[in-house]
Structure formats: C-alpha cells, structure tokens
Amino acid sequence: MLLLFLNFLIKPFWIFGIDRTVQNTVSADEYGVYFVLFNFSMLFNILLDFGINVYNTRNIAQHKQLLAKYFSGIVVFKFLLAVVYFLVTFIVGYIAGYDGVRFKMLLFLSINQFLISFIQYLRSNIAGLQLFTLDNVLSVLDKTLMIGFCAILLWDNVFDVQFQLMHFVYAQTLAYSITLIIVFGIVLVKSKQFKFKLKKSFSILILKQTYPYALLVIAMMFYYRLDAIMLDMMLDDGEHQAAIYAQSYRLMDAFIQIPILFAGLLLPMFAFRIKQKKSINELLKLSFEFIFVISVTVALVISFYSSEIIQLLYHSDIDSASNVLQILIFGFISIAMTNIFGTVLTANGNMKKLNIIAIGGVLINLVLNLFFIPSWGAYGAAFASIITHFIVVIFQILIVVKLLKLNYNLKYLLSLLTFVVFLIAVIIGLEHIKEPILRVALVLIISLIMSMILKIIDLKKLYYLVLSRDSE
C-alpha cells in the first residue's frame, strides 16, 4: 500500500508537474531533441545492466545468503559494462551524425542512465531481501529530489538565470548521484562486506547467467524506444514530430508506472512461490484482473477525452497530439498485460521463449515504423507501437496458459468483454455532461462498481495481495 501511495503521489507530479512544464517552457523543437536523445541514451541501456537487475532480484529472493558474495563482484562488473555502454553510445551517435550540442546533452543523459542502472541494481538487492517498505521509499527518492531541484529552477529561480533545457538534465544528474550514495550505503550495511576488486571468473559466470535477461531487455528497449528516434531520422520535421509524440507518450508513460510497480511487486513473489513449488495461479488471476480493469478504464477514458486532456496540458500542436494520443494510449493495455505475463515467465526462467517473442517484436516494430512513419509521422508511429505490443502480449499469454495449464472459461471471458462494452457505453452516455472532471469521476466509479458486480475484481483478495508482500 505504501508503494502505491508514494508512487501515485510523487511520480505523476514529476511527469505532469515538472516534465510537462519543461516542455511547455522551452520550444517544441528543442524538447523534441531532448526526447530523441533521451530515448537514444536508453537504447543501449542494457549494456549497463546486462540483465543483472532482474536476475539478481530473482536470485536473491530465492537465495538470500548470496548477497555478500555477489555484491562486490557485480559492482565492479557494472563499471566495466559502463565503459562499454559509453563507447557504443557515442560511436553510434557519431555515425548518426550528432553534432557537438547534441553530444553534450547525450553525455549527461548517458551519465544519468549509468546512475539509474546502478541504483536499480542496488535496489534489486533490497527487493530480493524482501525489504519492501524500505524499497518503496527508495523507489521515489530520486524523483523527490528532482522535483525539489527543478521546482527551484522553474518557479523560484533563486539563481537569477534563464531556464535552459540542460538545467533540467543537470538537476537529474545531481538527484541520481545523491540517491546512489544513499542506496549504496544501505546495501553495504546489509552485505557487511565490500571489496572493489575484479574477479574474472565471477564476471564470466555472471555473463553466462545473465545474458538471456540482457537479450530480453535490449529487445524490449528497442521496440519501446525506437519510434522517436526513427521519427527524427526519417522525417524532415523529425524533431517536431518527436515533440508531438512525446506529448502523447508522456501520458502513457505516466500510467505505465502502475503495471511496472505491480511487476516489481510480483517478480519476487512469483519467484519465491515457484522456488517453494507453490501454485501461482491464484496470484496470477488476481493480478491480471486488477491490471485489466485499470488498463482498460484508463485507455478508454484517455482515448475518448484525448482532445480535452491535451488542451489542458499543453500549449501547442493540440490537434496533432490529441490524435496521436487517441491511438497510442491503447498500447497501455498490452504493455500492462506484458508486465504481468512477462513477469510470470521471467520468474519461471522461460527466458528463451521471452527472447524469441521480444526479438520478433523488434522486427515487427521496425517494419511497421518504416511503413507508417513516412506517410503519417507521429500518428503512424503510434499505430506501429500498439500493433507491436498487442502481438507481443498475445504470444506471452498463450505460453503462460500452456505452461500453467489454465482452463479456458467462456463465462469468465464473456464477463471481461461485457465490462469493456458496458464501459464504452457509459463513456458515450455521459458525453452530455459538460464538466469533464465530473465525467471522468463518474466513469471511474462506475468502472469499479461494474468490475465488482461482474466479479472481475475482489477487493478483499486484492487487499490480501498487497499485505502478503511484506509477509513473504
């Protein structure tokens, strides 16, 4: 419960209060450059992680005594990975034709990626140790610091300087650095020992054990982040189209935090139960139902009210951004489901199947972007995105159904379909209400009531799921 409260409080404010304000403060093309370079810096992020975070969470959750042994070796190994990451990122950036201004921003964005990756690794130890309350607080520490720093720059301006986009980047670097120092200190106390010494045999062992996770993450990162980069490279007004895409993507990215948080909660729980040879079917069903109701409700509400939402948030390109958002937000449903079914397969060690699906997703996304972007720009990238995510999650669901030997329940599927159809009817039926906030509030209330009437959501079981996290 603390995890949800902190993230619903801090992260939406960061996205809509700070990040949105930055985009409205600077020019559209200037923010477009930032959005493209931010996505570019994430393309090779896997070279910083190499699947270590997911592997480590699963491994420590099942074998807590390994923390002291793994901590020193992995920290040193991650510094070596950082060298490779910086080399690859800047070589590819040079090939892509980035100039000195872009390289300066890319340098600090790449440093930020290194800091984020390090923090995530350190937190994976805390999550693996089942110290969930502590992990909850640390999960929002960097964003809390960034909000404070950026608020001073944007609104207080105590330094009496005109706000520039690089100030936004510098504030992130400072916040991540402080967070890293704090989290490192906590893990050091828990492990009780640390030696900065490279162990060749240990590094090779980690590479062998983590490369399936690395391949999965890099494939997912490409079909998540390729759109903005291809917009920039394929179109004459690529920076502007990337800025339009960013306006819509920001909303989806905000809501994606919900299933991501849920996946972080579920991975050690699934891994622990699988290790104990306990059934995960009930936990999976409960998780799916919760995410299904949230994702469908969010996607339908935002799609129907896309124009009003964009007008409320932004100052330019209202029509274009609302059209993109109307389509792109449906990808949220598939992404949300991926965070449930993909997590099951990860916890169970089905990395080969996950990787095949993810690589297929990259190829599909690349082909669709090549086909759609030249004609439709950001709108075409949105179509490519939702099609890719839909195909990926369908294959994941089919594998999980076969793996867990789940039965097809026609009555249950009809209840899900009934919920979707009824919710669409409710949204259309409430269009006569002029006050948008009242409309959205009514839709959310009716969605919750309808999900309980159809027995899709059981609040008692859901409450037990949240509480049981700290007890396992």
C-alpha positions in Angstrom: 0.0 0.0 0.0 2.9 2.4 0.8 4.4 1.6 -2.6 1.2 2.7 -4.4 0.7 5.8 -2.3 4.3 7.1 -2.7 4.4 6.4 -6.5 0.9 7.9 -7.1 2.0 10.9 -5.2 5.5 11.6 -6.5 5.8 10.2 -10.0 2.7 11.8 -11.5 3.8 15.1 -10.1 7.2 14.6 -11.7 5.7 13.8 -15.1 2.9 16.3 -15.2 4.2 19.0 -12.9 7.9 19.1 -13.9 8.5 17.3 -17.2 5.4 18.8 -18.8 6.3 22.3 -17.5 9.7 21.9 -19.0 8.3 21.0 -22.4 5.9 24.0 -22.3 8.7 26.3 -21.2 11.2 25.5 -24.0 10.4 25.4 -27.7 8.8 22.3 -29.2 11.8 21.5 -31.4 14.2 22.0 -28.5 12.3 19.5 -26.4 12.0 17.2 -29.4 15.8 17.0 -29.5 15.8 16.2 -25.8 13.2 13.5 -26.2 15.0 11.9 -29.1 18.4 11.9 -27.2 16.8 10.6 -24.1 15.4 7.6 -26.0 18.7 7.2 -27.8 20.6 7.0 -24.5 18.2 4.3 -23.4 18.7 2.1 -26.5 21.9 0.7 -25.2 21.0 0.8 -21.6 21.2 -3.0 -21.4 25.0 -2.7 -21.7 24.9 -1.1 -18.3 22.6 -3.8 -16.8 23.1 -6.9 -18.9 20.0 -8.4 -17.3 21.7 -8.3 -13.8 18.8 -6.5 -12.1 16.1 -9.0 -12.9 18.5 -11.9 -12.4 19.6 -10.5 -9.1 16.1 -9.9 -7.8 15.1 -13.4 -8.6 18.3 -15.0 -7.3 18.5 -13.1 -4.0 14.8 -13.7 -3.4 15.5 -17.5 -3.6 19.0 -17.5 -2.1 19.4 -14.6 0.3 22.8 -15.8 1.6 24.4 -14.9 -1.8 24.1 -11.2 -1.3 27.6 -10.8 0.4 29.2 -13.0 -2.3 27.6 -11.3 -5.3 27.7 -7.6 -4.2 31.4 -6.8 -4.6 31.7 -8.8 -7.9 28.7 -7.3 -9.5 29.5 -3.7 -8.6 32.9 -3.9 -10.2 31.5 -5.7 -13.2 28.9 -2.9 -13.7 31.7 -0.3 -14.0 33.2 -2.4 -16.8 29.8 -2.5 -18.5 29.6 1.3 -18.2 32.8 1.7 -20.2 31.3 -0.4 -23.0 28.0 1.4 -22.8 29.6 4.9 -23.2 31.8 3.7 -26.1 28.9 2.1 -28.0 26.5 5.0 -27.4 28.9 7.7 -28.6 30.2 5.7 -31.6 26.6 5.1 -32.8 25.8 8.8 -32.0 28.7 9.8 -34.2 27.6 7.5 -37.0 24.1 9.0 -36.7 25.6 12.5 -37.4 25.0 14.1 -34.0 26.7 17.5 -33.6 28.6 19.0 -30.6 25.4 20.4 -28.9 23.7 17.0 -29.1 26.8 15.2 -27.9 26.9 17.4 -24.8 23.4 16.6 -23.9 23.9 12.9 -24.8 26.9 12.8 -22.4 24.9 13.8 -19.4 21.8 11.8 -20.4 24.2 8.7 -20.7 25.7 9.5 -17.2 22.1 9.6 -15.9 21.4 6.2 -17.4 24.5 4.8 -15.7 23.4 6.2 -12.3 19.8 4.9 -12.8 21.1 1.4 -13.7 23.4 1.4 -10.6 20.5 2.5 -8.3 18.3 -0.2 -9.8 20.9 -2.9 -9.2 21.3 -1.8 -5.6 17.5 -1.8 -5.1 17.3 -5.2 -6.6 19.2 -6.5 -3.6 16.8 -4.8 -1.2 13.8 -6.2 -3.1 15.4 -9.7 -3.1 15.8 -9.5 0.7 12.0 -8.8 0.9 12.7 -5.4 2.5 9.7 -4.0 0.6 8.9 -1.0 2.8 12.5 0.3 2.5 12.5 -0.3 -1.2 9.2 1.6 -1.5 10.8 4.7 0.0 13.9 4.4 -2.1 11.9 4.0 -5.3 10.7 7.6 -5.2 13.8 9.2 -3.6 15.4 10.3 -6.9 12.1 11.7 -8.2 11.5 13.6 -5.0 15.0 15.2 -5.1 14.5 16.1 -8.8 11.1 17.7 -8.1 12.8 19.9 -5.5 15.7 20.9 -7.7 13.6 21.5 -10.8 11.0 23.4 -8.8 13.7 25.9 -7.7 14.9 26.2 -11.3 11.4 26.6 -12.9 9.4 28.6 -10.3 11.7 30.0 -7.7 14.7 30.9 -9.9 16.8 31.8 -6.8 19.9 31.8 -9.1 18.5 34.5 -11.3 19.2 32.7 -14.6 17.0 32.0 -17.6 15.9 28.3 -17.6 17.5 26.1 -20.2 16.9 22.5 -21.0 20.4 21.5 -19.9 19.5 22.8 -16.4 16.8 20.1 -16.4 19.4 17.4 -17.3 21.9 18.7 -14.7 19.2 18.5 -12.0 18.5 14.9 -12.8 22.2 14.1 -12.6 22.5 15.6 -9.2 19.4 13.8 -7.8 20.5 10.4 -9.2 24.0 10.9 -7.7 22.7 11.7 -4.2 20.3 8.7 -4.4 23.1 6.4 -5.5 25.2 7.3 -2.5 22.3 6.7 0.0 21.3 3.4 -1.5 24.8 2.1 -1.8 25.4 2.8 1.9 22.2 0.8 2.8 23.2 -2.2 0.7 26.8 -2.0 2.1 25.4 -2.3 5.6 23.2 -5.3 4.7 26.0 -7.2 2.9 28.5 -6.3 5.7 31.5 -6.5 3.2 32.7 -5.0 0.0 35.9 -5.2 -2.0 36.5 -3.2 -5.2 38.3 -6.0 -7.0 37.6 -7.6 -10.4 37.2 -11.3 -10.3 37.5 -12.6 -13.9 35.9 -16.0 -13.2 33.0 -14.4 -11.4 32.4 -11.9 -14.2 32.3 -14.7 -16.8 29.9 -16.6 -14.6 27.6 -13.6 -14.3 27.7 -13.1 -18.1 26.7 -16.6 -18.7 23.8 -16.5 -16.2 22.5 -13.0 -17.2 22.8 -12.9 -21.0 19.2 -14.2 -21.5 17.9 -11.4 -19.4 20.1 -8.9 -21.2 18.9 -10.0 -24.6 15.3 -9.7 -23.4 15.8 -6.2 -22.0 17.6 -4.9 -25.1 14.9 -6.2 -27.4 12.1 -4.7 -25.3 14.0 -1.4 -25.1 14.3 -1.2 -28.9 10.6 -1.7 -29.6 9.7 0.7 -26.7 12.1 3.5 -27.7 12.7 3.1 -31.5 9.7 5.2 -32.5 11.0 8.6 -31.5 14.5 8.0 -33.0 13.0 6.8 -36.3 10.8 9.9 -36.4 13.8 12.1 -36.0 15.9 10.3 -38.6 13.2 9.6 -41.3 11.4 13.0 -41.5 12.5 16.5 -42.4 10.5 17.8 -39.4 11.5 14.8 -37.3 12.3 16.9 -34.2 8.8 18.5 -34.3 7.1 15.1 -34.9 9.1 13.7 -31.9 7.9 16.5 -29.7 4.3 15.8 -30.7 4.8 12.1 -30.0 6.4 13.0 -26.6 3.3 14.9 -25.6 1.2 11.8 -26.0 3.8 9.3 -24.9 4.2 11.2 -21.6 0.6 10.3 -20.6 1.0 6.6 -21.4 4.4 6.6 -19.7 2.8 8.0 -16.5 0.2 5.2 -16.4 2.7 2.6 -17.3 4.2 3.1 -13.8 1.3 1.2 -12.3 1.9 -2.1 -14.0 5.7 -1.6 -13.7 5.2 -1.2 -9.9 3.0 -4.2 -9.9 5.6 -6.3 -11.8 8.3 -5.2 -9.3 6.0 -6.4 -6.5 5.1 -9.7 -8.3 8.6 -10.8 -9.5 10.0 -11.8 -6.1 6.6 -13.2 -5.1 6.3 -15.4 -8.2 10.0 -16.4 -7.8 9.6 -17.3 -4.2 6.4 -19.4 -4.7 7.9 -21.2 -7.7 11.0 -22.0 -5.6 8.7 -23.3 -2.9 6.8 -25.3 -5.5 3.6 -23.5 -4.7 0.9 -22.7 -7.2 0.9 -19.1 -8.6 -2.4 -19.5 -10.5 -4.5 -17.5 -8.0 -1.9 -14.8 -7.7 -1.7 -14.5 -11.4 -5.5 -14.4 -11.8 -5.8 -11.7 -9.2 -3.0 -9.6 -10.7 -4.5 -9.9 -14.2 -7.9 -8.8 -13.1 -6.6 -5.8 -11.3 -4.4 -4.6 -14.2 -7.1 -5.5 -16.8 -9.7 -3.2 -15.1 -7.2 -0.4 -14.6 -5.7 -0.5 -18.1 -9.0 -0.8 -20.0 -10.5 2.0 -18.0 -7.5 4.3 -18.4 -7.2 3.6 -22.1 -10.9 4.2 -22.9 -11.1 7.4 -20.8 -8.0 9.0 -22.2 -8.9 8.0 -25.8 -12.4 9.4 -25.6 -11.2 12.6 -23.9 -7.9 13.0 -25.6 -8.6 16.4 -27.0 -9.6 17.9 -23.6 -6.6 16.3 -21.9 -4.1 17.6 -24.4 -5.6 21.1 -24.3 -5.4 21.1 -20.5 -1.7 20.0 -20.5 0.0 21.7 -23.5 0.2 25.0 -25.4 0.9 23.8 -29.0 0.1 21.1 -31.5 -3.2 20.3 -29.7 -5.0 18.6 -32.6 -2.0 16.6 -33.8 -1.1 15.4 -30.2 -4.7 14.5 -29.3 -5.0 12.4 -32.5 -1.8 10.6 -31.6 -2.8 10.1 -28.0 -6.2 8.7 -29.1 -4.4 5.8 -30.7 -1.2 5.4 -28.7 -3.0 5.0 -25.3 -4.4 1.7 -26.3 -0.9 0.3 -26.2 -1.1 0.8 -22.5 -3.4 -2.2 -22.2 -0.9 -4.5 -23.9 2.1 -3.1 -22.0 0.2 -3.6 -18.7 -0.6 -7.2 -19.6 3.1 -7.7 -20.6 4.1 -6.7 -17.1 2.0 -9.5 -15.7 2.5 -12.4 -18.0 6.1 -11.5 -18.9 6.9 -11.4 -15.2 5.5 -14.9 -14.7 7.8 -16.2 -17.5 10.8 -14.4 -16.1 10.2 -15.7 -12.6 9.9 -19.2 -14.0 13.1 -18.9 -16.0 11.5 -19.2 -19.5 13.9 -16.7 -21.0 14.4 -18.3 -24.4 10.7 -18.0 -25.2 10.5 -14.5 -23.9 13.5 -13.5 -26.0 12.1 -15.1 -29.2 8.9 -13.0 -28.7 10.8 -9.8 -27.9 13.1 -10.1 -30.9 10.0 -10.7 -33.0 8.6 -7.5 -31.5 11.6 -5.5 -32.6 11.4 -6.7 -36.2 7.6 -6.1 -36.3 8.1 -2.6 -34.9 10.9 -1.7 -37.2 9.0 -2.8 -40.3 5.8 -1.1 -39.2 7.6 2.2 -38.5 9.3 2.1 -41.9 5.9 1.7 -43.5 3.8 4.1 -41.4 6.1 7.0 -40.4 6.9 8.4 -43.9 3.1 8.9 -44.6 1.7 9.6 -41.1 4.6 10.8 -38.9 3.9 10.6 -35.2 0.4 9.2 -35.9 2.0 6.3 -37.8 4.5 5.6 -35.0 1.6 5.3 -32.6 -0.1 2.7 -34.8 3.2 0.8 -35.1 3.6 0.8 -31.3 0.1 -0.5 -30.4 0.3 -3.3 -33.0 3.7 -4.4 -31.8 2.7 -4.5 -28.1 -0.5 -6.3 -28.9 1.2 -9.1 -30.8 3.9 -9.5 -28.1 1.4 -9.9 -25.3 -0.8 -12.3 -27.2 2.1 -14.7 -27.5 3.1 -14.3 -23.9 -0.4 -15.1 -22.7 -0.6 -18.2 -24.9 2.7 -19.5 -23.4 1.6 -18.8 -19.8 -1.8 -20.5 -20.4 0.0 -23.6 -21.7 2.7 -23.5 -19.0 0.3 -23.3 -16.1 -2.3 -25.4 -17.8 -5.0 -22.8 -17.4 -8.5 -23.7 -18.4 -10.5 -21.6 -20.9 -13.6 -20.3 -19.1 -16.1 -18.9 -21.6 -18.2 -17.4 -18.9 -15.2 -15.5 -17.5 -14.1 -14.2 -20.9 -17.7 -13.0 -21.6 -17.6 -11.1 -18.3 -14.4 -9.3 -19.4 -16.0 -8.5 -22.7 -19.2 -7.3 -21.0 -17.1 -5.0 -18.8 -15.4 -3.4 -21.9 -18.6 -2.9 -23.9 -20.5 -1.6 -20.9 -17.7 0.9 -20.1 -17.7 2.2 -23.6 -21.5 2.7 -23.4 -21.1 4.6 -20.1 -18.5 6.9 -21.6 -20.6 7.7 -24.6 -23.7 8.1 -22.4 -22.0 10.6 -20.2 -20.9 12.9 -23.0 -23.9 15.3 -22.3 -22.2 16.2 -19.0 -20.3 19.4 -19.7 -17.9 19.2 -16.7 -15.0 16.9 -17.8 -13.8 16.2 -14.3 -17.3 15.0 -13.2 -17.5 12.8 -16.3 -14.2 11.1 -15.6 -15.0 10.7 -11.9 -18.3 9.0 -12.8 -16.6 6.7 -15.3 -14.1 5.6 -12.7 -16.7 5.0 -10.0 -18.9 3.0 -12.4 -15.9 1.1 -13.7 -15.1 -0.1 -10.2 -18.7 -0.9 -9.3 -19.2 -2.8 -12.6 -15.9 -4.8 -12.1 -17.2 -5.9 -8.7 -20.6 -6.8 -10.0 -19.1 -8.9 -12.7 -16.8 -10.4 -10.1 -13.7 -9.4 -12.0 -12.2 -7.6 -9.0 -12.3 -8.9 -5.5 -11.2 -6.1 -3.2 -10.6 -8.4 -0.2 -8.3 -10.6 -2.1 -6.5 -7.6 -3.6 -6.0 -6.2 -0.2 -4.6 -9.5 0.9 -2.2 -9.5 -2.0 -0.8 -6.1 -1.0 -0.4 -7.1 2.6 1.1 -10.5 1.8 4.0 -8.8 0.1 5.6 -7.9 3.4 4.9 -11.3 5.0 6.7 -13.5 2.5 
